[in-house]
Structures are given as structure tokens and as C-alpha cells.
């Protein structure tokens, strides 16, 4: 099993949106767990308790999004390129 952290600097998303992002990623084949949250001090403490090394998130601020993934296998998909985090467009 592998884990990884992605940090998106200077990006604010509300917690409801981040929960939806995490749920969507968690539903992908091979993904065991996905967590998406803002880089607040409380959330950084939570991540450290979950096994994230402190040096991985030292530079994270409360204005940054942190995504933590745990996976067995992760098939490549063009629509899930590393670093992609955008609000979904509204349907009209």
C-alpha cells in the first residue's frame, strides 16, 4: 500500500466541497482512502497523527489545500492528472 500528499498552495475551498472531492477520489478503483482538507494547525496535527511526516506539511498554511491518498493501485486516467483540483462547473 502506498500513500501520498498533494498540496495546493493559496487555494481556499469550503469543507463541504473538500468532503465531496475526497468522496469522489475514494470511489476510484484502487483507492483505499482519500482525505481533502485545509492546512489549518488542527488539520496538520490530525494529519501527523495519521502518519504524515511533519516535514511534508511544514510549509502548509491555512490558505492551502492538503489531499492525502492511500492506494493499492492507481490506474492512470487523463482526467485525474496530478495537481488537478477545480470546482465542478455548474450545470445550467
MODA-V872877 format. One record per backbone hydrogen bond with DSSP energy under -0.5 kcal/mol. CO is the residue of the C=O (numbers start at 1). NH is the residue of the N-H. E is the energy in kcal/mol with one decimal. If there is no record, write none. Layout:
# MODA-V872877
co: {CO;CO}
nh: {NH;NH}
e: {E;E}
This chain:
# MODA-V872877
co: {2;4;6;7;8;8;11;14;15;16;17;18;19;20;21;22;23;25;28;30;30;30;33;35;37;38;40;41;42;43;44;45;46;47;48;53;53;54;54;57;61;61;63;64;65;66;67;68;69;70;70;71;73;77;78;81;83}
nh: {71;69;67;9;11;65;13;18;19;20;21;22;23;24;25;26;27;28;31;32;72;73;70;68;66;40;44;45;46;47;48;49;50;52;51;56;57;57;58;60;39;64;11;39;8;37;6;35;4;32;33;2;72;80;81;84;85}
e: {-2.6;-2.7;-2.8;-0.7;-0.6;-2.4;-0.5;-2.2;-2.2;-1.9;-2.3;-2.5;-2.4;-2.5;-2.5;-2.6;-1.3;-1.9;-1.7;-0.5;-2.8;-0.7;-2.4;-2.8;-3.4;-1.1;-2.6;-2.2;-2.0;-2.5;-2.2;-2.1;-1.2;-2.4;-1.6;-1.7;-0.7;-1.2;-0.5;-1.3;-0.6;-2.0;-1.9;-2.6;-2.6;-2.5;-2.7;-2.4;-2.1;-2.6;-1.9;-2.9;-0.5;-1.7;-0.7;-1.9;-0.7}
